[in-house]
Amino acid sequence: MKSLKVLISGAGCAGPALAFWLARAGHRVTIVERNTSLRALGAQIDIRNQGVEIIKRMGLLEKIREKLVYEKGAQFINSAGEVKVTLGTGHQAATAEYEIMRGDLVNLLYDETKDHDNVKYVFGETVERFDDKDDEVVVQFSDGSHDSFDLLVGADGQGSHIRSAILPPGSNEYRKLGVYIAYWFVPHIETDTNYFVIYSCPGRRSILRRWHESTDTQVYCLFKDNSNPAKFDELMRAPAETQKKFWKEKFHDAGWEASRFLAGLDDTTNFYCQEIVQVATDTWSKGRVVLLGDAAHCPSPMSGLGTTSSLIGAYILAGELTQNPEDLPLVLKRYDEKLRPLVNEVQTISSFNLKLMFPQSQWAINARMAALRFLFWLGIPRFLERFARDTSTWKMPHYPELD
């Protein structure tokens, strides 16, 4: 089998997962990461459905289990903190069986690849530009150096520079949902339980609370607003202090524990703010350049399947490259054909469901709560969870060469 020389831009989850498979198959991999060290931070993520099977095939299931965040389930509460509905964990539930902090997963994938003879990490570097030729792609790095590769993989996230370079001029890269989120950590207190707590307040606003360790509690603030996208685009590019001020003003009257959470903004060292969008493009590759993970098809945190689809995409791309190393056009064609049906599934978020997630008035919040309690009383959520595994028609391929 021909050994390929592959450059991956981005050392998050998708890039190292691809490196894991390629190195196992004998390919040579270089991963460049713009940060000067591994960015092992971020919010709580989950691995669902076929993503669990990928972890099993990697032989990492037990190591993943050692790092899992244990959540009993999800609770919907009112402004007084009273629990109105409690749901369990599961493949399609609000909290999954395999919940893990992003940093723990990034560290695990890094540890599994960093010492492999076929993998090299380069931190503090970016792909400045590249020249895509018939038999190679020549890359210039931010330090001025050059090198050639058989394939360049853009695993550089939702705001991918590699994607922008290969898309046709004027392409619309994003599907906007009108939803914005900020998350940060606050000191843990005794009443913070290991339930995923969901609180909605008027004005299409929500506050979520999750607890992953003895010292810190995760806070998520979300709101939906389609009225002034340009204003919020500017906010996403503003300094962190400006963003924090905005969130304090937006949620100052939210109720429940909002005052405690907002006070924690002053001291937190783990704050992040973003617009929730989907990356929706027909172009995943061009010549010897291909996109992976969020750079190709970010389904948004609303789906709960971003990490899962990234891990699956890495497996499929590695499998196709290993089966057809001499025919790159065929590899990229089959990568698209096999993965896109799954992506189309996970990116399906209806406007009706978004309205249900972000009620405008207290009356609508109360009505949603009453409906949830009625459905729960009928046992419908448990019924749906029992058969959730069979709702997807997509079948994951198997590549014996990667076993």
C-alpha positions as CSV (number, residue, x, y, z in Angstrom):
1,M,0.0,0.0,0.0
2,K,1.2,3.5,-0.8
3,S,2.0,5.6,2.3
4,L,0.5,9.0,2.0
5,K,2.0,12.2,3.4
6,V,-0.9,14.2,5.0
7,L,-1.0,17.6,6.5
8,I,-3.9,18.3,9.0
9,S,-4.7,21.9,10.0
10,G,-6.2,21.9,13.5
11,A,-5.6,19.9,16.6
12,G,-9.1,19.8,18.1
13,C,-11.0,16.5,18.0
14,A,-11.4,15.8,14.3
15,G,-7.8,16.3,13.3
16,P,-6.1,14.0,15.9
17,A,-8.9,11.4,15.3
18,L,-8.0,11.3,11.6
19,A,-4.3,11.1,12.5
20,F,-5.0,8.1,14.8
21,W,-6.5,6.1,11.9
22,L,-4.0,7.3,9.3
23,A,-1.0,6.5,11.5
24,R,-2.4,3.0,12.3
25,A,-2.6,2.4,8.5
26,G,1.0,3.5,7.9
27,H,0.5,7.0,6.5
28,R,2.6,9.9,7.7
29,V,0.8,12.8,9.3
30,T,1.8,16.3,10.3
31,I,-0.7,18.3,12.4
32,V,-0.3,22.1,12.6
33,E,-2.1,24.1,15.3
34,R,-2.3,27.8,15.5
35,N,-2.3,27.9,19.3
36,T,1.2,27.6,20.9
37,S,0.0,24.6,22.9
38,L,-2.9,22.1,22.9
39,R,-6.2,23.9,23.4
40,A,-7.6,21.4,25.9
41,L,-10.5,23.7,27.0
42,G,-14.1,24.0,26.2
43,A,-17.6,23.0,27.2
44,Q,-19.2,19.6,27.9
45,I,-19.7,17.5,24.8
46,D,-21.3,14.2,24.1
47,I,-20.7,11.1,22.0
48,R,-23.8,9.5,20.6
49,N,-25.2,6.8,18.4
50,Q,-22.5,5.6,15.8
51,G,-19.9,7.8,17.5
52,V,-19.8,5.2,20.4
53,E,-19.1,2.5,17.8
54,I,-16.2,4.6,16.5
55,I,-14.7,4.9,20.0
56,K,-15.0,1.1,20.3
57,R,-13.2,0.5,17.0
58,M,-10.4,2.8,18.2
59,G,-10.1,0.7,21.3
60,L,-10.6,3.8,23.5
61,L,-13.9,3.0,25.2
62,E,-12.5,2.2,28.6
63,K,-10.3,5.3,28.6
64,I,-13.3,7.4,27.6
65,R,-15.3,5.9,30.4
66,E,-12.7,6.9,32.9
67,K,-13.2,10.6,31.9
68,L,-17.0,10.7,31.6
69,V,-19.0,13.3,33.3
70,Y,-21.7,11.5,35.3
71,E,-25.1,13.1,34.9
72,K,-28.3,11.5,36.3
73,G,-30.4,13.1,33.6
74,A,-32.0,16.5,32.7
75,Q,-34.3,18.6,34.8
76,F,-36.6,21.4,33.7
77,I,-37.1,24.0,36.5
78,N,-39.1,27.2,37.1
79,S,-37.8,30.6,38.4
80,A,-37.9,29.4,42.0
81,G,-35.6,26.4,41.1
82,E,-38.4,23.9,41.6
83,V,-38.1,20.8,39.4
84,K,-41.1,20.3,37.2
85,V,-39.9,17.5,34.8
86,T,-37.0,15.0,35.1
87,L,-35.7,13.0,32.1
88,G,-33.1,10.2,32.1
89,T,-30.0,9.8,30.1
90,G,-29.9,8.1,26.7
91,H,-28.9,8.3,23.0
92,Q,-31.5,10.9,22.1
93,A,-32.0,12.5,25.5
94,A,-30.8,16.0,26.5
95,T,-27.9,14.3,28.4
96,A,-26.2,11.4,26.8
97,E,-24.7,8.2,28.2
98,Y,-21.3,9.3,27.0
99,E,-20.8,12.9,28.3
100,I,-17.2,14.2,28.4
101,M,-15.5,17.6,28.7
102,R,-14.0,18.7,25.4
103,G,-10.6,19.2,27.0
104,D,-10.5,15.6,28.2
105,L,-11.3,14.2,24.8
106,V,-8.8,16.5,23.1
107,N,-6.1,15.4,25.6
108,L,-7.0,11.7,25.1
109,L,-6.7,11.9,21.3
110,Y,-3.5,13.8,21.6
111,D,-2.0,11.3,24.0
112,E,-2.9,8.5,21.7
113,T,-1.1,10.0,18.7
114,K,1.7,12.3,19.9
115,D,4.3,9.6,20.4
116,H,3.5,7.7,17.2
117,D,6.4,7.5,14.8
118,N,4.1,8.5,11.9
119,V,2.6,11.6,13.6
120,K,4.2,15.0,14.2
121,Y,2.6,18.0,16.0
122,V,3.7,21.6,15.2
123,F,2.2,24.2,17.5
124,G,2.1,28.0,16.9
125,E,1.9,27.5,13.1
126,T,-0.8,28.0,10.5
127,V,-1.2,27.3,6.9
128,E,-0.5,30.7,5.3
129,R,-1.3,29.6,1.7
130,F,-1.1,26.6,-0.5
131,D,-0.6,25.7,-4.2
132,D,-2.7,22.7,-5.2
133,K,-1.0,20.9,-8.0
134,D,-1.7,17.7,-9.9
135,D,0.6,15.5,-7.9
136,E,1.1,17.4,-4.7
137,V,-0.1,20.3,-2.6
138,V,2.7,22.8,-1.7
139,V,2.0,24.6,1.6
140,Q,3.6,27.8,2.9
141,F,3.4,28.1,6.7
142,S,3.1,31.2,8.8
143,D,6.9,31.0,9.7
144,G,7.7,31.3,6.0
145,S,8.7,27.6,5.5
146,H,7.4,25.4,2.7
147,D,6.6,21.7,2.4
148,S,4.7,19.4,0.0
149,F,2.0,16.8,0.8
150,D,-0.2,14.4,-0.9
151,L,-3.3,15.8,0.9
152,L,-4.2,18.9,3.0
153,V,-7.0,18.4,5.5
154,G,-8.8,21.4,6.9
155,A,-9.9,20.5,10.4
156,D,-9.7,24.0,11.6
157,G,-13.3,24.4,13.0
158,Q,-16.4,26.4,12.3
159,G,-14.5,29.5,11.1
160,S,-12.2,27.4,8.8
161,H,-9.6,29.4,6.8
162,I,-9.0,26.3,4.6
163,R,-12.7,26.2,3.7
164,S,-12.8,29.8,2.7
165,A,-9.8,29.2,0.4
166,I,-11.4,26.4,-1.6
167,L,-15.0,27.6,-1.8
168,P,-16.2,29.5,-4.9
169,P,-16.2,33.3,-4.5
170,G,-19.4,34.6,-2.9
171,S,-20.3,31.2,-1.3
172,N,-22.6,31.3,1.7
173,E,-20.8,29.1,4.2
174,Y,-23.2,29.4,7.1
175,R,-26.8,28.6,7.9
176,K,-27.8,31.0,10.6
177,L,-30.2,30.0,13.4
178,G,-30.4,33.3,15.2
179,V,-29.2,31.7,18.4
180,Y,-26.3,33.0,20.5
181,I,-24.6,31.3,23.4
182,A,-22.0,32.1,26.1
183,Y,-20.6,29.6,28.6
184,W,-18.3,30.0,31.6
185,F,-17.4,28.3,34.9
186,V,-18.5,29.5,38.3
187,P,-17.4,28.1,41.7
188,H,-19.4,25.0,42.7
189,I,-21.8,25.2,45.6
190,E,-23.6,22.5,47.5
191,T,-26.9,22.9,45.8
192,D,-25.4,22.3,42.3
193,T,-26.5,18.8,41.5
194,N,-25.2,16.4,38.8
195,Y,-28.4,16.9,36.7
196,F,-28.4,18.9,33.5
197,V,-30.6,21.8,34.6
198,I,-32.7,23.7,32.1
199,Y,-34.4,27.0,32.9
200,S,-36.3,29.2,30.4
201,C,-37.3,32.8,31.0
202,P,-39.3,35.3,28.8
203,G,-37.6,36.9,25.9
204,R,-36.5,33.6,24.2
205,R,-33.8,33.2,26.8
206,S,-32.5,30.1,28.6
207,I,-29.9,29.3,31.3
208,L,-28.4,25.9,31.6
209,R,-26.4,24.5,34.5
210,R,-24.1,21.5,34.5
211,W,-21.6,20.1,37.0
212,H,-18.5,18.2,36.0
213,E,-16.1,18.4,39.0
214,S,-15.9,19.2,42.7
215,T,-14.8,22.8,42.2
216,D,-16.5,24.2,39.1
217,T,-20.0,24.4,37.7
218,Q,-20.7,25.1,34.0
219,V,-23.1,27.9,33.1
220,Y,-24.6,28.4,29.6
221,C,-26.7,31.4,28.6
222,L,-28.6,31.3,25.3
223,F,-31.0,33.5,23.5
224,K,-32.7,33.6,20.1
225,D,-33.0,36.9,18.2
226,N,-33.2,37.3,14.5
227,S,-33.8,41.1,14.6
228,N,-30.3,42.5,14.1
229,P,-27.7,40.0,12.9
230,A,-25.1,42.7,12.1
231,K,-25.2,43.9,15.7
232,F,-24.5,40.4,17.0
233,D,-21.8,39.7,14.4
234,E,-20.0,42.7,15.8
235,L,-20.5,41.5,19.3
236,M,-18.9,38.1,18.5
237,R,-15.7,40.0,17.4
238,A,-15.6,42.3,20.4
239,P,-13.2,42.0,23.3
240,A,-14.2,39.6,26.0
241,E,-15.0,42.4,28.5
242,T,-17.4,43.9,26.1
243,Q,-19.0,40.5,25.5
244,K,-19.3,39.9,29.3
245,K,-21.0,43.3,29.8
246,F,-23.5,42.4,27.1
247,W,-24.5,39.1,28.7
248,K,-24.8,40.8,32.1
249,E,-27.3,43.3,30.6
250,K,-29.1,40.6,28.6
251,F,-29.8,38.3,31.6
252,H,-29.8,40.7,34.6
253,D,-33.6,40.1,35.1
254,A,-33.7,36.5,34.1
255,G,-34.4,35.1,37.6
256,W,-33.5,31.8,39.2
257,E,-29.7,31.9,39.9
258,A,-28.9,34.4,37.2
259,S,-27.4,37.0,39.6
260,R,-24.9,34.4,41.0
261,F,-23.9,33.2,37.5
262,L,-23.4,36.7,36.1
263,A,-21.3,37.7,39.1
264,G,-19.1,34.8,38.3
265,L,-18.3,36.4,34.9
266,D,-15.8,38.8,36.7
267,D,-13.5,36.0,37.8
268,T,-13.9,33.2,35.4
269,T,-10.9,32.1,33.3
270,N,-13.0,29.9,31.0
271,F,-15.4,32.2,29.1
272,Y,-16.5,31.7,25.5
273,C,-19.1,33.4,23.4
274,Q,-20.4,32.5,19.9
275,E,-23.2,32.6,17.4
276,I,-24.7,29.1,16.9
277,V,-24.6,28.4,13.2
278,Q,-24.4,25.4,10.9
279,V,-21.7,25.1,8.2
280,A,-23.7,24.1,5.1
281,T,-21.8,23.9,1.9
282,D,-21.9,21.5,-1.1
283,T,-18.1,21.8,-1.3
284,W,-16.1,19.6,1.0
285,S,-13.0,19.2,-1.2
286,K,-11.1,20.7,-4.1
287,G,-8.1,19.1,-5.8
288,R,-5.9,17.8,-3.0
289,V,-7.6,19.7,-0.2
290,V,-10.5,18.3,1.9
291,L,-12.5,19.5,4.9
292,L,-13.2,17.5,8.1
293,G,-15.4,17.9,11.1
294,D,-16.9,21.3,11.9
295,A,-14.9,22.9,9.0
296,A,-17.0,20.8,6.6
297,H,-20.4,20.3,8.3
298,C,-20.7,21.8,11.8
299,P,-24.3,20.8,12.8
300,S,-24.3,23.3,15.7
301,P,-24.5,22.5,19.4
302,M,-28.2,22.4,19.1
303,S,-27.9,18.9,17.4
304,G,-25.7,17.3,20.1
305,L,-24.0,15.5,17.3
306,G,-21.0,17.7,16.3
307,T,-18.4,15.5,18.0
308,T,-20.0,12.3,16.8
309,S,-20.2,13.4,13.2
310,S,-16.5,14.6,13.3
311,L,-15.3,11.2,14.7
312,I,-17.3,9.4,12.0
313,G,-16.0,11.6,9.2
314,A,-12.4,11.0,10.3
315,Y,-13.0,7.3,10.2
316,I,-14.5,7.3,6.7
317,L,-11.9,9.6,5.3
318,A,-9.1,7.5,6.7
319,G,-10.8,4.3,5.5
320,E,-11.2,5.6,1.9
321,L,-7.6,6.9,1.8
322,T,-6.3,3.5,2.9
323,Q,-8.4,1.6,0.4
324,N,-7.6,3.8,-2.5
325,P,-4.3,5.7,-1.9
326,E,-3.6,5.9,-5.6
327,D,-6.9,7.5,-6.6
328,L,-7.5,10.7,-4.6
329,P,-10.5,11.9,-6.7
330,L,-12.3,8.6,-5.9
331,V,-11.4,8.9,-2.2
332,L,-12.9,12.4,-1.9
333,K,-16.0,11.4,-4.0
334,R,-16.7,8.4,-1.8
335,Y,-16.0,10.4,1.4
336,D,-18.7,12.8,0.3
337,E,-21.2,10.2,-0.8
338,K,-20.9,8.1,2.4
339,L,-20.9,10.9,4.9
340,R,-23.3,13.5,3.5
341,P,-26.5,11.5,4.1
342,L,-25.6,11.4,7.8
343,V,-24.7,15.1,7.9
344,N,-28.1,15.9,6.2
345,E,-29.8,14.0,9.1
346,V,-27.9,15.7,12.0
347,Q,-28.3,19.1,10.5
348,T,-32.1,18.9,10.4
349,I,-33.4,21.4,13.0
350,S,-36.9,22.6,12.3
351,S,-37.9,26.2,13.0
352,F,-40.8,24.8,15.0
353,N,-38.4,23.0,17.4
354,L,-36.4,26.2,17.8
355,K,-39.5,28.0,18.8
356,L,-40.3,25.3,21.4
357,M,-36.7,25.6,22.7
358,F,-37.0,29.4,23.1
359,P,-40.5,30.5,24.2
360,Q,-41.2,34.2,24.0
361,S,-43.6,34.7,27.0
362,Q,-44.1,33.2,30.4
363,W,-47.4,31.8,29.2
364,A,-45.6,29.9,26.5
365,I,-43.0,28.6,29.0
366,N,-45.8,27.4,31.3
367,A,-47.6,25.7,28.4
368,R,-44.4,23.9,27.3
369,M,-43.8,22.8,30.8
370,A,-47.3,21.5,31.2
371,A,-47.0,19.6,27.9
372,L,-43.7,18.0,29.0
373,R,-45.2,16.9,32.3
374,F,-48.2,15.4,30.5
375,L,-46.0,13.5,28.0
376,F,-43.8,12.3,30.8
377,W,-46.9,11.1,32.7
378,L,-47.9,9.1,29.6
379,G,-44.4,7.6,29.4
380,I,-43.8,8.8,25.9
381,P,-40.3,10.1,26.5
382,R,-39.2,6.7,27.8
383,F,-41.0,5.0,24.9
384,L,-39.1,7.2,22.3
385,E,-35.8,6.6,24.1
386,R,-36.3,2.9,23.9
387,F,-36.5,2.9,20.1
388,A,-34.3,5.9,19.4
389,R,-31.4,3.7,18.1
390,D,-33.5,2.7,15.1
391,T,-34.6,6.2,14.0
392,S,-31.6,6.8,11.7
393,T,-31.5,5.0,8.4
394,W,-27.8,5.8,7.9
395,K,-25.4,2.8,8.1
396,M,-21.8,3.2,9.1
397,P,-19.3,1.6,6.7
398,H,-16.6,-0.8,7.9
399,Y,-13.0,-0.6,6.8
400,P,-11.1,-3.8,7.7
401,E,-7.8,-2.2,6.8
402,L,-8.2,0.0,9.9
403,D,-9.0,-2.8,12.3
